[in-house]
Amino acid sequence: MSIVFTNGCFDIIHRAHIELLQYCASIGEQVVVGLNSDDSVKRLKGASRPVNTEQDRKIVLEACKYVDKVVIFSEDTPYELIKAVKPCIIVKGGDYEKESVVGADLCEVRIFDYKDGYSTTRILQNSSHRG
């Protein structure tokens, strides 16, 4: 079975997340999402994040028809999780370079065209300006 792996915070699900997950499903038989734990999101994004808890984010991702499995990880990178999952392909958004993707030494990496203008950070910034 060809497993496709992607990972991230998935704090506030938006169009770019769904299109990334749809792409993952289109190139493999099973999509496994590595989900950053609440603690790792705080380390990556700052004390005000995540907006949604890891369990809430996991439930939302599991409800997505493009996702087969969600695994929460608390390390700074999903390297050990990738080693355990053994995917055929890792997919990351277009704001990454293939060579810098964690796990690039373990399997093929594909970069999904980044949807400019879509990010949880931008959504939060826009909502605070409307307030």
C-alpha positions as protocol buffer text, in pm:
chain_id: "A"
residue {
  index: 1
  type: MET
  ca { x: 0 y: 0 z: 0 }
}
residue {
  index: 2
  type: SER
  ca { x: 136 y: 340 z: -93 }
}
residue {
  index: 3
  type: ILE
  ca { x: 131 y: 568 z: 210 }
}
residue {
  index: 4
  type: VAL
  ca { x: 149 y: 944 z: 172 }
}
residue {
  index: 5
  type: PHE
  ca { x: 255 y: 1145 z: 476 }
}
residue {
  index: 6
  type: THR
  ca { x: 213 y: 1512 z: 552 }
}
residue {
  index: 7
  type: ASN
  ca { x: 236 y: 1703 z: 875 }
}
residue {
  index: 8
  type: GLY
  ca { x: 158 y: 2033 z: 1035 }
}
residue {
  index: 9
  type: CYS
  ca { x: -33 y: 2224 z: 1300 }
}
residue {
  index: 10
  type: PHE
  ca { x: -366 y: 2237 z: 1112 }
}
residue {
  index: 11
  type: ASP
  ca { x: -483 y: 2487 z: 1372 }
}
residue {
  index: 12
  type: ILE
  ca { x: -764 y: 2651 z: 1175 }
}
residue {
  index: 13
  type: ILE
  ca { x: -849 y: 2439 z: 871 }
}
residue {
  index: 14
  type: HIS
  ca { x: -865 y: 2645 z: 552 }
}
residue {
  index: 15
  type: ARG
  ca { x: -878 y: 2592 z: 177 }
}
residue {
  index: 16
  type: ALA
  ca { x: -504 y: 2535 z: 133 }
}
residue {
  index: 17
  type: HIS
  ca { x: -513 y: 2258 z: 395 }
}
residue {
  index: 18
  type: ILE
  ca { x: -799 y: 2081 z: 217 }
}
residue {
  index: 19
  type: GLU
  ca { x: -633 y: 2113 z: -125 }
}
residue {
  index: 20
  type: LEU
  ca { x: -307 y: 1975 z: 17 }
}
residue {
  index: 21
  type: LEU
  ca { x: -488 y: 1678 z: 170 }
}
residue {
  index: 22
  type: GLN
  ca { x: -683 y: 1621 z: -152 }
}
residue {
  index: 23
  type: TYR
  ca { x: -354 y: 1616 z: -343 }
}
residue {
  index: 24
  type: CYS
  ca { x: -211 y: 1364 z: -96 }
}
residue {
  index: 25
  type: ALA
  ca { x: -512 y: 1137 z: -147 }
}
residue {
  index: 26
  type: SER
  ca { x: -476 y: 1164 z: -525 }
}
residue {
  index: 27
  type: ILE
  ca { x: -120 y: 1026 z: -527 }
}
residue {
  index: 28
  type: GLY
  ca { x: -145 y: 743 z: -275 }
}
residue {
  index: 29
  type: GLU
  ca { x: -369 y: 481 z: -124 }
}
residue {
  index: 30
  type: GLN
  ca { x: -348 y: 597 z: 237 }
}
residue {
  index: 31
  type: VAL
  ca { x: -294 y: 947 z: 381 }
}
residue {
  index: 32
  type: VAL
  ca { x: -133 y: 973 z: 724 }
}
residue {
  index: 33
  type: VAL
  ca { x: -119 y: 1318 z: 887 }
}
residue {
  index: 34
  type: GLY
  ca { x: 138 y: 1394 z: 1154 }
}
residue {
  index: 35
  type: LEU
  ca { x: -28 y: 1652 z: 1378 }
}
residue {
  index: 36
  type: ASN
  ca { x: 180 y: 1879 z: 1600 }
}
residue {
  index: 37
  type: SER
  ca { x: 83 y: 1850 z: 1967 }
}
residue {
  index: 38
  type: ASP
  ca { x: -33 y: 2158 z: 2156 }
}
residue {
  index: 39
  type: ASP
  ca { x: 310 y: 2194 z: 2319 }
}
residue {
  index: 40
  type: SER
  ca { x: 496 y: 2172 z: 1988 }
}
residue {
  index: 41
  type: VAL
  ca { x: 260 y: 2428 z: 1828 }
}
residue {
  index: 42
  type: LYS
  ca { x: 337 y: 2669 z: 2115 }
}
residue {
  index: 43
  type: ARG
  ca { x: 710 y: 2619 z: 2056 }
}
residue {
  index: 44
  type: LEU
  ca { x: 672 y: 2677 z: 1680 }
}
residue {
  index: 45
  type: LYS
  ca { x: 408 y: 2950 z: 1670 }
}
residue {
  index: 46
  type: GLY
  ca { x: 415 y: 3123 z: 2008 }
}
residue {
  index: 47
  type: ALA
  ca { x: 222 y: 3127 z: 2335 }
}
residue {
  index: 48
  type: SER
  ca { x: -109 y: 3233 z: 2178 }
}
residue {
  index: 49
  type: ARG
  ca { x: -128 y: 2919 z: 1966 }
}
residue {
  index: 50
  type: PRO
  ca { x: -281 y: 2678 z: 1903 }
}
residue {
  index: 51
  type: VAL
  ca { x: -631 y: 2824 z: 1882 }
}
residue {
  index: 52
  type: ASN
  ca { x: -781 y: 2473 z: 1883 }
}
residue {
  index: 53
  type: THR
  ca { x: -664 y: 2187 z: 2105 }
}
residue {
  index: 54
  type: GLU
  ca { x: -479 y: 1889 z: 1958 }
}
residue {
  index: 55
  type: GLN
  ca { x: -782 y: 1665 z: 2019 }
}
residue {
  index: 56
  type: ASP
  ca { x: -1015 y: 1912 z: 1842 }
}
residue {
  index: 57
  type: ARG
  ca { x: -772 y: 1945 z: 1551 }
}
residue {
  index: 58
  type: LYS
  ca { x: -740 y: 1565 z: 1531 }
}
residue {
  index: 59
  type: ILE
  ca { x: -1119 y: 1515 z: 1518 }
}
residue {
  index: 60
  type: VAL
  ca { x: -1156 y: 1773 z: 1240 }
}
residue {
  index: 61
  type: LEU
  ca { x: -878 y: 1610 z: 1034 }
}
residue {
  index: 62
  type: GLU
  ca { x: -1018 y: 1262 z: 1090 }
}
residue {
  index: 63
  type: ALA
  ca { x: -1353 y: 1385 z: 954 }
}
residue {
  index: 64
  type: CYS
  ca { x: -1189 y: 1489 z: 628 }
}
residue {
  index: 65
  type: LYS
  ca { x: -1254 y: 1232 z: 355 }
}
residue {
  index: 66
  type: TYR
  ca { x: -896 y: 1267 z: 228 }
}
residue {
  index: 67
  type: VAL
  ca { x: -738 y: 1159 z: 559 }
}
residue {
  index: 68
  type: ASP
  ca { x: -702 y: 797 z: 670 }
}
residue {
  index: 69
  type: LYS
  ca { x: -506 y: 837 z: 992 }
}
residue {
  index: 70
  type: VAL
  ca { x: -394 y: 1120 z: 1221 }
}
residue {
  index: 71
  type: VAL
  ca { x: -103 y: 1075 z: 1462 }
}
residue {
  index: 72
  type: ILE
  ca { x: -17 y: 1345 z: 1716 }
}
residue {
  index: 73
  type: PHE
  ca { x: 355 y: 1401 z: 1774 }
}
residue {
  index: 74
  type: SER
  ca { x: 520 y: 1620 z: 2034 }
}
residue {
  index: 75
  type: GLU
  ca { x: 877 y: 1640 z: 1903 }
}
residue {
  index: 76
  type: ASP
  ca { x: 998 y: 1949 z: 1716 }
}
residue {
  index: 77
  type: THR
  ca { x: 1007 y: 1748 z: 1392 }
}
residue {
  index: 78
  type: PRO
  ca { x: 814 y: 1440 z: 1276 }
}
residue {
  index: 79
  type: TYR
  ca { x: 1133 y: 1249 z: 1186 }
}
residue {
  index: 80
  type: GLU
  ca { x: 1076 y: 957 z: 1424 }
}
residue {
  index: 81
  type: LEU
  ca { x: 710 y: 937 z: 1322 }
}
residue {
  index: 82
  type: ILE
  ca { x: 808 y: 927 z: 954 }
}
residue {
  index: 83
  type: LYS
  ca { x: 1050 y: 644 z: 1030 }
}
residue {
  index: 84
  type: ALA
  ca { x: 768 y: 453 z: 1202 }
}
residue {
  index: 85
  type: VAL
  ca { x: 503 y: 521 z: 933 }
}
residue {
  index: 86
  type: LYS
  ca { x: 739 y: 438 z: 643 }
}
residue {
  index: 87
  type: PRO
  ca { x: 560 y: 644 z: 378 }
}
residue {
  index: 88
  type: CYS
  ca { x: 636 y: 620 z: 7 }
}
residue {
  index: 89
  type: ILE
  ca { x: 593 y: 996 z: -33 }
}
residue {
  index: 90
  type: ILE
  ca { x: 608 y: 1300 z: 195 }
}
residue {
  index: 91
  type: VAL
  ca { x: 408 y: 1602 z: 80 }
}
residue {
  index: 92
  type: LYS
  ca { x: 467 y: 1955 z: 203 }
}
residue {
  index: 93
  type: GLY
  ca { x: 330 y: 2292 z: 97 }
}
residue {
  index: 94
  type: GLY
  ca { x: 508 y: 2502 z: -163 }
}
residue {
  index: 95
  type: ASP
  ca { x: 675 y: 2723 z: 96 }
}
residue {
  index: 96
  type: TYR
  ca { x: 926 y: 2437 z: 146 }
}
residue {
  index: 97
  type: GLU
  ca { x: 1229 y: 2328 z: -55 }
}
residue {
  index: 98
  type: LYS
  ca { x: 1253 y: 1951 z: -112 }
}
residue {
  index: 99
  type: GLU
  ca { x: 1601 y: 1932 z: 37 }
}
residue {
  index: 100
  type: SER
  ca { x: 1493 y: 2096 z: 364 }
}
residue {
  index: 101
  type: VAL
  ca { x: 1190 y: 1873 z: 426 }
}
residue {
  index: 102
  type: VAL
  ca { x: 1230 y: 1654 z: 734 }
}
residue {
  index: 103
  type: GLY
  ca { x: 1245 y: 1292 z: 617 }
}
residue {
  index: 104
  type: ALA
  ca { x: 1378 y: 1370 z: 269 }
}
residue {
  index: 105
  type: ASP
  ca { x: 1652 y: 1115 z: 337 }
}
residue {
  index: 106
  type: LEU
  ca { x: 1389 y: 845 z: 397 }
}
residue {
  index: 107
  type: CYS
  ca { x: 1159 y: 865 z: 93 }
}
residue {
  index: 108
  type: GLU
  ca { x: 1042 y: 1072 z: -202 }
}
residue {
  index: 109
  type: VAL
  ca { x: 932 y: 1430 z: -128 }
}
residue {
  index: 110
  type: ARG
  ca { x: 678 y: 1621 z: -332 }
}
residue {
  index: 111
  type: ILE
  ca { x: 602 y: 1988 z: -293 }
}
residue {
  index: 112
  type: PHE
  ca { x: 239 y: 2088 z: -339 }
}
residue {
  index: 113
  type: ASP
  ca { x: 191 y: 2430 z: -499 }
}
residue {
  index: 114
  type: TYR
  ca { x: 151 y: 2670 z: -210 }
}
residue {
  index: 115
  type: LYS
  ca { x: -179 y: 2853 z: -202 }
}
residue {
  index: 116
  type: ASP
  ca { x: -59 y: 3207 z: -144 }
}
residue {
  index: 117
  type: GLY
  ca { x: -269 y: 3405 z: 97 }
}
residue {
  index: 118
  type: TYR
  ca { x: -397 y: 3105 z: 290 }
}
residue {
  index: 119
  type: SER
  ca { x: -249 y: 3048 z: 635 }
}
residue {
  index: 120
  type: THR
  ca { x: -381 y: 3028 z: 987 }
}
residue {
  index: 121
  type: THR
  ca { x: -148 y: 3314 z: 1084 }
}
residue {
  index: 122
  type: ARG
  ca { x: -295 y: 3537 z: 811 }
}
residue {
  index: 123
  type: ILE
  ca { x: -652 y: 3441 z: 906 }
}
residue {
  index: 124
  type: LEU
  ca { x: -582 y: 3536 z: 1268 }
}
residue {
  index: 125
  type: GLN
  ca { x: -416 y: 3863 z: 1164 }
}
residue {
  index: 126
  type: ASN
  ca { x: -712 y: 3954 z: 941 }
}
residue {
  index: 127
  type: SER
  ca { x: -967 y: 3873 z: 1210 }
}
residue {
  index: 128
  type: SER
  ca { x: -787 y: 4086 z: 1469 }
}
residue {
  index: 129
  type: HIS
  ca { x: -793 y: 4387 z: 1233 }
}
residue {
  index: 130
  type: ARG
  ca { x: -1170 y: 4352 z: 1188 }
}
residue {
  index: 131
  type: GLY
  ca { x: -1235 y: 4340 z: 1564 }
}
